[in-house]
Amino acid sequence: MQVPAQTAFESLSSTIPGIDVTDRTATALVVVDVQYSDAAPDRGWVKACEAIEPGSMHYYVERLERTTLPAIRTLLDAFRRTGRPVIHLAIGSAYRDMRDCPARFREWSRMLERASGIEHLWWTGNPDYAFLKEVAPLDGETVIRKTTQGAFNGSEIQNVLDRMGIKNLVFTGVVTSCCVETTARDAADRGFGCVLVSDACADCDPVMHDAALSNFGLYFGKIVPTADDLVRALIEERRI
């Protein structure tokens, strides 16, 4: 049974210490995997899943277009306007055979490619590796390629954050229960203050989305229901 987001997330997050997102140099927005390979309705992973099971990605695509992408744009505008750091994560292999990715991810990808007839879903040489135009990085913003679902296990993100002096991370992107949650959990375990913005994340199913956020809010970090809520906290300079 799906738990109403407002009730579940706010009550569970009350057990996590407050996070100071007002420090403009120490709090970064993280946009996870919003690439054509992962977040476009007629390309990449979405197209492959639809080829295998027609209609399976309808909810995901609709949420992205109506809710998640507008919310991410709201946060990007707020962070850019106030000079706060923005970090873009991209999942992809430098090799067609994905030799630089874990065997589990590599074999899962091959299975999906065989079943759908679509090749090189996560190869950096594929045009779908690019970021969606509406949320693409601006010049000077940090872009980090990762070879695993969780960024801390397959990229240089730890070194980058340390050099930038980042202490707190606000997470957005896709998908909630996989790359977003895995990266955010790992960040929390490494001592970062972590915030997930619910409407700025998307999953294939609302139950999976809510379950991921409920669990994260209980053990790892803060859940903010909407991008507008987060922006208000920045404007009012208050902890979350």
C-alpha positions in Angstrom: 0.0 0.0 0.0 1.4 3.4 -1.0 2.0 5.7 2.0 1.1 9.4 1.4 4.4 11.1 0.7 3.9 14.2 2.9 3.0 12.2 6.0 5.6 9.4 5.7 8.6 11.5 4.7 8.2 14.4 7.2 7.7 12.1 10.2 10.6 9.8 9.4 13.0 12.6 8.6 12.4 14.0 12.1 14.9 11.5 13.5 17.8 12.9 11.4 19.8 15.9 12.7 19.1 19.2 10.9 21.2 20.0 7.8 22.5 23.5 7.1 22.0 24.0 3.4 22.5 27.8 3.7 26.3 27.8 3.4 26.7 28.8 -0.3 30.1 27.3 -0.7 29.6 24.1 1.2 26.2 22.9 -0.2 26.0 21.5 -3.7 23.1 20.4 -5.9 23.7 16.9 -7.4 21.8 16.0 -10.6 22.0 12.3 -11.1 22.1 10.7 -14.6 19.6 13.0 -16.3 20.9 11.8 -19.7 19.1 10.8 -22.9 20.2 7.2 -22.1 18.2 7.3 -18.8 15.6 10.1 -19.0 14.4 10.5 -22.5 11.0 9.0 -23.5 12.1 7.5 -26.9 15.8 6.8 -26.4 18.2 4.6 -24.4 17.0 2.6 -21.4 13.4 3.8 -21.6 13.1 2.8 -25.2 14.7 -0.6 -24.5 12.3 -1.3 -21.6 9.3 -0.3 -23.8 10.5 -2.6 -26.5 10.5 -5.5 -24.1 7.4 -4.6 -22.2 5.2 -2.0 -23.9 3.7 0.5 -21.5 6.1 -0.4 -18.7 7.7 3.1 -18.6 4.5 5.2 -19.0 4.5 6.3 -15.3 8.2 7.1 -15.4 8.0 9.2 -18.6 5.0 11.1 -17.4 6.5 11.9 -14.0 9.7 13.1 -15.7 7.9 15.4 -18.0 5.3 16.8 -15.7 7.1 16.8 -12.3 10.7 15.9 -12.1 12.3 17.9 -14.9 10.5 21.1 -14.0 11.5 20.6 -10.3 15.2 20.1 -11.3 15.1 23.2 -13.4 13.7 25.1 -10.4 16.6 23.9 -8.3 19.2 24.6 -11.0 17.9 28.2 -11.3 18.1 28.7 -7.6 21.5 27.3 -7.1 22.9 29.1 -10.1 21.3 32.4 -9.2 22.9 32.3 -5.7 26.3 31.1 -6.8 26.0 27.7 -5.2 27.9 24.7 -6.7 26.1 22.3 -9.1 27.4 18.8 -9.9 26.2 16.7 -12.7 26.7 12.9 -12.6 26.6 10.8 -15.8 26.6 7.0 -16.0 28.6 5.5 -18.8 31.4 3.2 -19.9 34.4 4.4 -22.0 34.2 1.0 -23.8 31.6 -0.6 -26.0 32.0 -3.9 -24.0 31.7 -2.0 -20.7 34.9 -3.5 -19.4 35.3 -0.7 -16.9 32.0 -1.4 -15.2 31.2 -4.1 -12.6 30.4 -7.5 -14.1 26.9 -7.4 -12.6 26.0 -4.1 -14.3 27.7 -5.3 -17.5 25.8 -8.5 -17.8 22.5 -6.8 -16.9 23.1 -4.3 -19.6 23.9 -7.0 -22.2 20.7 -8.9 -21.2 18.7 -5.7 -21.7 20.4 -5.0 -25.0 19.8 -8.5 -26.4 16.1 -8.5 -25.3 15.4 -5.1 -26.8 17.7 -5.1 -29.8 19.2 -1.8 -28.8 23.0 -1.7 -28.5 25.5 0.2 -26.4 23.0 1.7 -24.0 25.6 3.1 -21.6 28.6 3.7 -23.9 30.0 7.2 -23.8 30.3 7.1 -27.6 26.6 6.8 -27.9 24.8 10.2 -28.5 22.4 9.2 -25.8 25.2 9.6 -23.2 24.6 13.4 -23.4 22.6 15.3 -20.8 19.0 16.3 -21.5 19.2 19.8 -23.0 16.8 21.4 -20.5 19.0 20.5 -17.6 22.4 20.3 -19.2 25.5 21.6 -17.4 26.6 25.2 -17.9 30.2 26.1 -18.6 32.1 25.9 -15.3 29.8 23.4 -13.6 31.3 20.1 -12.5 30.6 17.0 -14.5 31.6 13.5 -13.2 31.4 10.3 -15.1 30.6 7.1 -13.1 30.8 3.5 -14.0 28.5 2.2 -11.3 25.1 3.0 -10.0 26.5 4.6 -6.9 28.9 7.5 -7.7 31.3 6.9 -4.8 32.1 3.4 -6.0 32.8 4.2 -9.6 34.0 7.8 -9.9 36.2 10.5 -8.5 33.4 12.3 -6.7 34.9 12.0 -3.2 38.1 13.7 -4.2 36.1 16.4 -6.1 33.9 17.1 -3.1 36.8 17.2 -0.8 38.7 19.7 -3.0 35.6 21.9 -3.3 35.0 21.9 0.4 31.5 20.5 0.0 29.8 19.3 3.2 26.1 19.0 2.2 24.5 17.5 -0.9 21.0 18.1 -2.3 20.1 15.1 -4.6 17.9 15.1 -7.7 17.7 12.8 -10.7 17.0 9.2 -11.8 16.1 6.7 -10.7 15.2 7.3 -7.1 15.6 3.7 -5.9 18.8 3.0 -7.8 21.4 5.6 -8.7 20.0 8.4 -6.7 19.5 6.5 -3.5 22.7 4.5 -3.8 24.8 7.6 -4.2 23.0 9.5 -1.4 23.3 6.6 1.0 27.0 6.3 0.3 27.4 10.1 0.8 25.6 9.9 4.1 27.9 7.1 5.3 30.9 9.3 4.4 29.7 12.1 6.6 28.0 14.4 4.2 24.7 16.0 5.1 22.2 14.7 2.5 18.9 15.9 1.3 16.6 14.2 -1.3 14.1 16.4 -3.0 11.1 14.1 -3.7 9.5 15.8 -6.8 13.0 16.3 -8.3 13.5 12.5 -8.5 11.7 9.9 -10.6 11.3 6.2 -10.5 9.5 3.6 -12.6 6.8 3.1 -10.0 5.4 5.3 -7.3 5.7 2.6 -4.7 9.4 2.1 -5.4 9.9 5.9 -5.2 8.1 6.3 -1.9 9.8 3.2 -0.3 13.2 4.5 -1.3 12.6 7.9 0.2 10.9 6.6 3.4 13.9 4.4 4.1 16.4 7.1 3.3 14.6 9.5 5.6 14.6 7.1 8.5 18.3 6.3 8.4 20.4 8.6 6.1 19.2 12.1 5.5 16.4 14.6 5.0 13.5 14.4 2.6 12.1 17.6 1.2 8.8 17.1 -0.6 9.2 19.7 -3.4 11.8 21.9 -5.1 9.9 24.9 -4.0 10.2 23.9 -0.4 14.0 23.6 -0.8 14.2 27.0 -2.5 12.2 28.6 0.4 14.7 27.2 2.9 17.6 28.7 0.9 15.8 32.1 0.7 14.9 32.1 4.4 18.4 30.8 5.3 17.2 28.1 7.6 18.3 24.5 8.3 16.3 21.6 6.9 
